[in-house]
Amino acid sequence: MQITSLLLSFGKIIAVIAYLYGLFWVMGVKVPQLKLGNRKFNISLLVNAVGVVIAFFIIELALTGFNGVKLLNNFDSGLLFQACSMTMVALGLNLIYGFNGQFSLGQWGFYGIGAYTAADITFRWTNGDSSGLIVAGIGVLLAGATIILIRNSLSNLRRMPVLSSFTLYLIGVVIAGFVAVWIGRLLSPIINPALGTALAPGQLNQTVPMYFVFFLAVVIGGLFAAEVSFLFGLPVLSLGSDYFGIATLGFSIVIYTLMVNSDTLLPFPEMKGGRGMIGIPKLTTWFWAFSFMLLVIIIMRNIIRSSTGRAIVSVREDEIAARSMGIDVAETKLMSFVIGSLFAGLGGGIYAHYIGFLSPATFDFLAGFNPLIIIVFGGLGSMTGTTTAAFGWIFFLEGMLREILGKISTEAPSWRFVLYPLTLLLLMLVRPEGLLGKVEWGFLISKVIALKKVKGKEEVETA
C-alpha cells in the first residue's frame, strides 16, 4: 500500500512538471500568419490564449472531477495553491538575487506583509467593516503618488544624501497614511450598512462583490509590500551585498515580531497576535491562483527581455562596468527589490485566502530560507528552474515526503528540515548551477540576437 502511494505521489510530481512544460510551450507557439486576400493576420497570440485556457481547464477538471472521479484530491489542490503562491515569491527573489545579484533574506517578510494586509481587508469586509479596504486602498494610492511626486522633485535637484531623501519619503508616506485613515472614517459609515454582517450578509457582501474585493485585497497587499520595500531598500541597498543580506534578515525578524504582537503594539486586534488570525474567507480558487501566477510570470519575463532587464543583469555581472555605461546602479537595484517584493506580496494574498488562517510561525525567519532553497535548486537566473523547483519542492517535500514520514511516526515529518540542507548540499556538489541551470522552456526562452550576412552586409537577426 505504501509503495502504491509512493508511486502515485511520484507520478503526480512528474505530471505537474510535464504540465508546466506544456504550459510554457503552448504560450511560446508561433504559427504562420493567416492570409485573407491581400491582408495578413498574426494569430499566434490567439493560439497562445486558447492554449492557456485549455491548460487552465485541464487542472480545473482534475480538481472538480468527471463522473465522480477526481484525479486531484483536496490535499493536492492545497499543494497546487501553495505551489502557485510559492512560485510568485521565488520568482521575486530570483529577480532580486538571481538576475540582479542582491542577496536578500527579506522576501518572506514581504510575503507575510501581503498575506496579512489582504487577509485583514477581506476579514473586515465579511464582518461588515469597509474601513480596511478604504484605508488600505486609498493609503496605497496616496503613498504611491507621494513617492512618485517626491522622486520627480528630487530628480531636478543635485544628488541628495540617501538618509535625507529617505526622511522626506517617510514623512510623505506617514502623512498619506493619516489622510487615508481620515477618509476611511468618513466613508466607512456610509458603506457599512450595505455590507450587513457575517451572519446576515448585505448586498455588497455577496459572491460577486466579495471576489472583486478579494482581487483588490491581493493587489493592495502586493502594492503595500512594494512600498514598504521601497522605504526599506532606499537606505539599505547602499550597503554591500553581504551586509544587505544581514539587513534583510533583520527586517524579516522585525516583521515576525510585529506579527506576534499585532494585537498589542499594532491596532489590529482581529489578527490576534501570536495566537493566529482566524476567520479569513477562503476565496482562493484555481482560477485566481493560476491567473496571478501567470500574470507574475508574464510581467517578469517581459522585464527580463527588455532593456531594463539587460540593465538589471549587467549590475549583477559588473557594477563598475554598468555604471560606466550610464546605468543608474542604485536605481536598478531598488527597482528590482521593489518588483520582487511586489510579487511576494501577491503570493501572500493568494496563500492567506487559501489557508484561511495566518500564524506568525508561518513567517518565521527560518521558513524564509524556503524561497532561497527553491531558486538555488532550480537555478539562479532561470525562471523555468524557479517555477519547476517551486512546484516540485511543494509536491515532493511538503506533499510526498511529509506523507511518507508521517506514516513512520508522528515526529518523523520534522526530519524534513534535516533533509532540506542535506539535499541542497548534495546538489551544490553535483550540479552547482542548479537542476536546470540557465535552461528556459517555450515562452520563457530569450530571443537570440545574431548577425547574418545579406548581400555582403551584416544585418541583425532576432531568432
KAWOLIN-V975514 format. One record per pair of residues at least 12 apart in sequence whose ideal C-beta (glycine too) atoms are under 10 Angstrom apart, sorted by the first residue. I is the first residue (numbers start at 1). J is the second residue. Records with the same first field share a line. If there is no record, write none. Layout:
# KAWOLIN-V975514
I=J / J
This chain:
# KAWOLIN-V975514
1=407
2=403 / 404 / 407 / 408
5=400 / 403 / 404 / 407
6=400 / 403 / 404
8=400
9=76 / 395 / 396 / 399 / 400 / 401 / 403 / 404
10=395 / 396 / 400
12=71 / 72 / 76 / 79 / 395 / 396 / 399 / 400
13=391 / 392 / 394 / 395 / 396 / 399 / 400
14=392 / 395
15=62 / 71 / 72 / 395
16=59 / 72 / 76 / 79 / 80 / 83 / 388 / 391 / 392 / 394 / 395 / 396
17=387 / 388 / 389 / 391 / 392 / 395
19=55 / 58 / 59 / 62 / 391
20=55 / 83 / 87 / 384 / 387 / 388 / 390 / 391 / 392 / 441 / 442
21=384 / 388 / 441 / 442
22=51 / 54 / 55 / 58 / 441 / 442
23=51 / 52 / 54 / 55 / 56 / 58 / 59 / 290 / 294 / 297 / 387 / 441 / 442 / 443
24=55 / 297 / 301 / 383 / 384 / 387 / 388 / 440 / 441 / 442 / 443 / 444 / 445
25=51 / 55 / 441 / 442 / 443 / 445
26=47 / 48 / 49 / 50 / 51 / 52 / 53 / 54 / 55 / 442 / 443
27=47 / 48 / 49 / 51 / 52 / 55 / 294 / 297 / 298 / 301 / 441 / 442 / 443 / 444
28=44 / 48 / 51 / 440 / 441 / 442 / 443 / 444 / 445
29=44 / 47 / 48 / 50 / 51 / 442 / 443
30=42 / 44 / 45 / 47 / 48
31=43 / 44 / 45 / 46 / 47 / 48
32=44
34=46
48=442 / 443
51=443
52=290 / 291 / 294 / 443
55=290 / 294
56=286 / 287 / 290 / 291 / 294
57=286
58=71
59=71 / 72 / 76 / 77 / 80 / 286 / 289 / 290
60=285 / 286 / 287 / 290
62=76 / 77 / 80 / 286
63=76 / 77 / 80 / 285 / 286
64=77 / 286
72=286
75=399 / 403
76=395 / 399
77=284 / 285 / 286 / 289 / 354
78=284 / 354 / 355 / 394 / 398 / 399
79=391 / 394 / 395 / 396 / 398 / 399 / 400
80=286 / 289 / 290 / 354 / 391 / 394 / 395
81=282 / 284 / 285 / 286 / 288 / 289 / 290 / 293 / 350 / 351 / 353 / 354 / 355 / 394
82=289 / 347 / 350 / 351 / 354 / 355 / 390 / 391 / 393 / 394 / 395 / 398 / 399
83=289 / 293 / 387 / 390 / 391 / 392 / 393 / 394 / 395 / 398 / 399
84=284 / 286 / 288 / 289 / 290 / 291 / 292 / 293 / 294 / 296 / 347 / 350 / 351 / 354 / 387 / 390 / 391 / 394
85=111 / 114 / 115 / 284 / 289 / 292 / 293 / 344 / 346 / 347 / 348 / 349 / 350 / 351 / 352 / 353 / 354 / 355 / 390 / 394
86=111 / 293 / 347 / 350 / 351 / 370 / 371 / 374 / 386 / 387 / 389 / 390 / 391 / 393 / 394 / 398
87=289 / 292 / 293 / 294 / 296 / 297 / 343 / 347 / 371 / 374 / 383 / 386 / 387 / 388 / 389 / 390 / 391 / 393 / 394
88=111 / 114 / 222 / 289 / 292 / 293 / 295 / 296 / 297 / 300 / 342 / 343 / 344 / 345 / 346 / 347 / 348 / 349 / 350 / 351 / 371 / 387 / 390
89=107 / 108 / 110 / 111 / 114 / 296 / 340 / 341 / 343 / 344 / 345 / 346 / 347 / 348 / 350 / 351 / 368 / 370 / 371 / 374 / 375 / 386 / 390
90=107 / 340 / 343 / 344 / 347 / 370 / 371 / 372 / 373 / 374 / 375 / 377 / 378 / 383 / 385 / 386 / 387 / 389 / 390 / 393
91=293 / 296 / 297 / 299 / 300 / 301 / 339 / 340 / 343 / 344 / 347 / 371 / 374 / 375 / 383 / 386 / 387 / 390
92=104 / 107 / 110 / 111 / 222 / 225 / 226 / 229 / 296 / 300 / 336 / 337 / 338 / 339 / 340 / 341 / 342 / 343 / 344 / 345 / 346 / 347 / 371 / 375 / 386
93=105 / 106 / 107 / 108 / 110 / 111 / 340 / 341 / 343 / 344 / 368 / 370 / 371 / 372 / 374 / 375 / 380 / 386
94=107 / 300 / 304 / 340 / 343 / 371 / 372 / 374 / 375 / 376 / 378 / 379 / 380 / 381 / 382 / 383 / 385 / 386 / 387 / 389
95=296 / 299 / 300 / 303 / 304 / 309 / 312 / 335 / 336 / 337 / 339 / 340 / 341 / 342 / 343 / 375 / 381 / 383 / 386
96=229 / 233 / 244 / 248 / 312 / 333 / 336 / 337 / 338 / 339 / 340 / 341 / 343 / 344 / 375
97=241 / 245 / 316 / 336 / 340 / 371 / 372 / 375 / 376 / 380 / 381
98=313 / 316 / 340 / 375 / 376 / 378 / 379 / 380 / 381 / 382 / 383 / 385 / 386 / 434
99=300 / 303 / 304 / 309 / 312 / 313 / 315 / 316 / 336 / 340 / 380 / 381 / 382 / 383
100=241 / 309 / 311 / 312 / 313 / 314 / 315 / 316 / 332 / 333 / 335 / 336 / 337 / 339 / 340 / 381
101=241 / 312 / 313 / 314 / 315 / 316 / 317 / 318 / 319 / 333 / 336 / 380 / 381
102=233 / 237 / 239 / 240 / 241 / 244 / 245 / 248 / 315 / 316 / 332 / 333 / 334 / 336 / 337 / 340
103=240 / 241 / 242 / 243 / 244 / 245 / 246 / 248 / 249 / 372
104=229 / 233 / 236 / 237 / 241 / 244 / 245 / 247 / 248 / 249 / 251 / 252 / 336 / 337 / 340 / 341 / 368 / 371 / 372
105=244 / 245 / 246 / 247 / 248 / 249 / 250 / 251 / 252 / 253 / 365 / 368 / 369 / 371 / 372
106=228 / 229 / 232 / 233 / 236 / 244 / 245 / 247 / 248 / 249 / 250 / 251 / 252 / 253 / 254 / 255 / 337 / 340 / 341 / 344 / 365 / 368
107=225 / 229 / 248 / 252 / 337 / 340 / 341 / 343 / 344 / 347 / 368 / 369 / 370 / 371 / 372 / 375
108=248 / 249 / 251 / 252 / 255 / 256 / 344 / 348 / 362 / 363 / 364 / 365 / 366 / 367 / 368 / 369 / 370 / 371 / 372
109=225 / 228 / 229 / 232 / 248 / 249 / 250 / 251 / 252 / 253 / 254 / 255 / 256 / 258 / 259 / 341 / 344 / 348 / 363 / 365 / 368
110=221 / 222 / 224 / 225 / 226 / 228 / 229 / 232 / 248 / 251 / 252 / 255 / 337 / 338 / 340 / 341 / 342 / 343 / 344 / 345 / 346 / 347 / 348 / 363 / 368
111=221 / 225 / 252 / 255 / 341 / 343 / 344 / 345 / 346 / 347 / 348 / 349 / 351 / 352 / 362 / 363 / 367 / 368 / 370 / 371
112=225 / 252 / 255 / 256 / 258 / 259 / 344 / 345 / 348 / 351 / 352 / 358 / 360 / 362 / 363 / 364 / 367 / 368
113=221 / 222 / 224 / 225 / 226 / 227 / 228 / 229 / 255 / 258 / 259 / 341 / 344 / 345 / 348 / 349 / 363
114=217 / 218 / 219 / 220 / 221 / 222 / 223 / 224 / 225 / 226 / 228 / 341 / 342 / 343 / 344 / 345 / 346 / 347 / 348 / 349 / 350 / 351 / 352
115=218 / 221 / 225 / 259 / 277 / 280 / 344 / 345 / 347 / 348 / 349 / 350 / 351 / 352 / 353 / 355 / 358 / 362 / 363
116=221 / 224 / 255 / 258 / 259 / 262 / 266 / 268 / 271 / 277 / 280 / 348 / 349 / 352 / 358 / 360 / 363
117=132 / 136 / 140 / 217 / 218 / 220 / 221 / 222 / 223 / 224 / 225 / 228 / 345 / 348 / 349 / 352
118=132 / 136 / 214 / 215 / 216 / 217 / 218 / 219 / 220 / 221 / 222 / 224 / 225 / 280 / 283 / 345 / 346 / 348 / 349 / 350 / 351 / 352 / 353 / 358
119=132 / 217 / 221 / 270 / 271 / 277 / 279 / 280 / 281 / 348 / 349 / 351 / 352 / 353 / 355 / 356 / 357 / 358
120=132 / 133 / 135 / 136 / 217 / 221 / 262 / 268 / 270 / 271 / 277 / 280 / 352 / 358
121=133 / 134 / 135 / 136 / 137 / 213 / 214 / 216 / 217 / 218 / 220 / 221 / 349
122=210 / 213 / 214 / 216 / 217 / 218 / 279 / 280 / 281 / 282 / 283 / 349 / 352 / 353
123=198 / 217 / 268 / 270 / 271 / 277 / 278 / 279 / 280 / 281 / 352 / 358
124=136 / 188 / 192 / 195 / 213 / 217 / 268 / 270
125=191 / 192 / 195 / 204 / 205 / 209 / 210 / 213 / 214 / 216 / 217 / 281
126=195 / 196 / 197 / 198 / 201 / 205 / 210 / 213 / 279 / 280 / 281 / 283
127=195 / 196 / 197 / 198 / 199 / 205 / 270 / 279 / 281
128=188 / 191 / 192 / 193 / 194 / 195 / 196 / 197 / 198 / 199 / 200 / 201 / 202 / 204 / 205
129=184 / 188 / 191 / 192 / 195 / 197 / 270
130=184 / 187 / 188 / 189 / 190 / 191 / 192 / 193 / 194 / 195 / 204 / 205 / 213
131=181 / 183 / 184 / 185 / 187 / 188 / 189 / 191 / 192
132=184 / 188 / 213 / 217 / 220 / 268 / 270
133=184 / 187 / 188 / 191 / 213 / 216 / 217 / 220
134=180 / 181 / 183 / 184 / 185 / 186 / 187 / 188 / 190 / 191
135=177 / 179 / 180 / 181 / 182 / 183 / 184 / 185 / 187 / 188
136=180 / 184 / 216 / 217 / 220 / 221 / 223 / 224
137=180 / 183 / 184 / 213 / 216 / 217 / 219 / 220 / 223 / 224
138=176 / 177 / 179 / 180 / 181 / 182 / 183 / 184 / 187 / 220
139=173 / 176 / 177 / 178 / 179 / 180 / 181 / 183 / 184 / 220 / 223 / 224 / 227
140=176 / 177 / 180 / 219 / 220 / 221 / 222 / 223 / 224 / 226 / 227
141=176 / 180 / 220 / 223
142=172 / 173 / 175 / 176 / 177 / 178 / 179 / 180 / 183
143=169 / 172 / 173 / 174 / 175 / 176 / 177 / 179 / 180 / 223 / 224 / 227 / 228 / 230 / 231
144=173 / 176 / 223 / 224 / 226 / 227 / 230
145=172 / 176
146=168 / 169 / 171 / 172 / 173 / 174 / 175 / 176 / 177 / 179 / 227
147=168 / 169 / 172 / 173 / 176 / 227 / 230 / 231 / 234 / 338
149=172
150=165 / 168 / 169 / 171 / 172 / 173
151=165 / 168 / 169 / 230 / 331
153=168
154=168 / 169
161=235
162=234 / 235 / 236 / 237 / 238 / 330
163=234 / 235 / 238
165=234 / 235
166=230 / 231 / 232 / 233 / 234 / 235 / 236
167=235
169=227 / 230 / 231 / 234 / 235
170=231 / 234 / 235
173=227 / 228 / 230 / 231
176=227
181=267
191=204
192=204
194=209
195=209 / 213
198=279 / 281
207=283
210=281 / 283
211=281 / 283 / 285 / 287 / 288
213=281 / 283
214=281 / 283 / 284 / 285 / 288 / 349 / 350 / 353
215=283 / 288 / 291 / 292 / 349
216=349
217=281 / 283 / 349 / 352 / 353
218=283 / 284 / 288 / 292 / 345 / 346 / 347 / 348 / 349 / 350 / 352 / 353
219=292 / 342 / 345 / 346 / 349
220=345 / 349
221=342 / 344 / 345 / 346 / 347 / 348 / 349 / 350 / 352
222=292 / 296 / 341 / 342 / 343 / 344 / 345 / 346 / 347 / 348 / 349 / 350
223=341 / 342 / 345 / 346
224=341 / 342 / 345 / 349
225=338 / 340 / 341 / 342 / 343 / 344 / 345 / 346 / 347 / 348 / 349
226=337 / 338 / 339 / 340 / 341 / 342 / 343 / 344 / 345 / 346
227=338 / 341 / 342 / 345
228=251 / 255 / 338 / 341 / 345
229=248 / 251 / 334 / 337 / 338 / 339 / 340 / 341 / 342 / 344 / 345
230=334 / 335 / 337 / 338 / 341 / 342
231=338
232=247 / 248 / 251 / 254 / 337 / 338 / 341
233=247 / 248 / 251 / 330 / 333 / 334 / 335 / 336 / 337 / 338 / 340 / 341
234=330 / 334 / 337 / 338
235=247
236=248 / 250 / 251 / 334 / 337
237=329 / 330 / 331 / 332 / 333 / 334 / 336 / 337
238=330 / 333 / 334
241=316 / 319 / 333
244=333 / 337
245=372
248=337 / 365 / 368
249=365 / 368 / 369
250=365
251=365
252=363 / 364 / 365 / 366 / 367 / 368
253=364 / 365 / 368
254=365
255=360 / 363 / 365 / 368
256=360 / 361 / 362 / 363 / 364 / 365 / 366 / 367 / 368
257=360
258=271 / 273 / 360
259=271 / 273 / 274 / 276 / 277 / 358 / 359 / 360 / 361 / 362 / 363 / 364
260=273 / 274 / 275 / 359 / 360 / 361 / 363 / 364
261=273 / 274 / 360
262=274 / 277 / 358 / 360
263=275 / 277
271=358 / 360
272=358 / 359 / 360
273=360
274=359 / 360 / 361
275=359 / 360
276=357 / 358 / 359 / 360 / 361 / 362
277=352 / 356 / 357 / 358 / 359 / 360
278=356 / 357 / 358 / 359
279=356 / 357
280=352 / 353 / 354 / 355 / 356 / 357 / 358
281=352 / 353 / 356
282=352 / 353 / 354 / 355 / 356 / 357
283=349 / 350 / 352 / 353 / 354 / 356
284=349 / 350 / 351 / 352 / 353 / 354 / 355 / 356
285=353 / 354
288=349 / 350 / 353 / 354
289=347 / 350 / 351 / 353 / 354
291=350
292=343 / 346 / 347 / 349 / 350
293=343 / 346 / 347 / 350 / 387 / 390
295=343 / 346
296=339 / 342 / 343 / 344 / 346 / 347 / 383 / 387
297=343 / 383 / 384 / 386 / 387 / 443 / 444
298=443 / 444
299=339 / 342 / 343
300=339 / 340 / 343 / 383 / 386 / 444
301=383 / 440 / 443 / 444 / 445 / 446
303=335 / 336 / 339
304=381 / 383 / 440 / 444 / 446
305=444 / 445 / 446 / 447
308=332 / 335 / 336 / 339
309=336 / 446
310=322 / 327
311=325 / 326 / 327 / 328 / 329 / 331 / 332 / 335 / 336
312=327 / 332 / 333 / 335 / 336 / 339
313=332 / 381
314=327 / 329 / 332
315=327 / 328 / 329 / 330 / 331 / 332 / 333 / 336
316=332 / 333 / 336 / 380 / 381
319=332 / 333
344=371
347=371 / 390
348=362 / 363
366=417
367=417
369=420 / 421 / 424
370=390 / 393 / 394 / 397 / 398 / 420
371=386 / 389 / 390 / 393
372=424
373=389 / 393 / 397 / 420 / 421 / 423 / 424 / 427
374=386 / 387 / 388 / 389 / 390 / 391 / 392 / 393 / 394 / 434
375=389 / 390 / 434
376=389 / 424 / 427 / 428 / 432 / 433 / 434 / 435
377=389 / 390 / 392 / 393 / 420 / 423 / 424 / 427 / 428 / 431 / 434 / 435 / 436
378=390 / 391 / 392 / 393 / 434 / 435 / 436 / 437 / 439
379=431 / 432 / 433 / 434 / 435 / 436 / 437 / 438 / 439 / 440
380=432 / 433 / 434 / 437 / 438
381=433 / 434 / 437 / 438 / 440
382=433 / 434 / 435 / 436 / 437 / 438 / 439 / 440 / 441 / 444
383=436 / 440 / 441 / 443 / 444 / 446
384=436 / 437 / 438 / 439 / 440 / 441 / 442 / 443 / 444 / 445
385=433 / 434 / 435 / 436 / 437 / 438 / 439 / 440 / 441 / 444
386=434 / 436
387=436 / 441 / 444
388=435 / 436 / 439 / 441
389=434 / 435 / 436
392=435
393=420 / 423
396=423
397=416 / 417 / 419 / 420 / 423
398=413 / 416
401=413 / 415 / 416 / 419 / 420
402=414 / 415 / 416
405=419
445=463
447=462 / 463
448=461 / 462 / 463
449=461 / 462 / 463
450=462 / 463
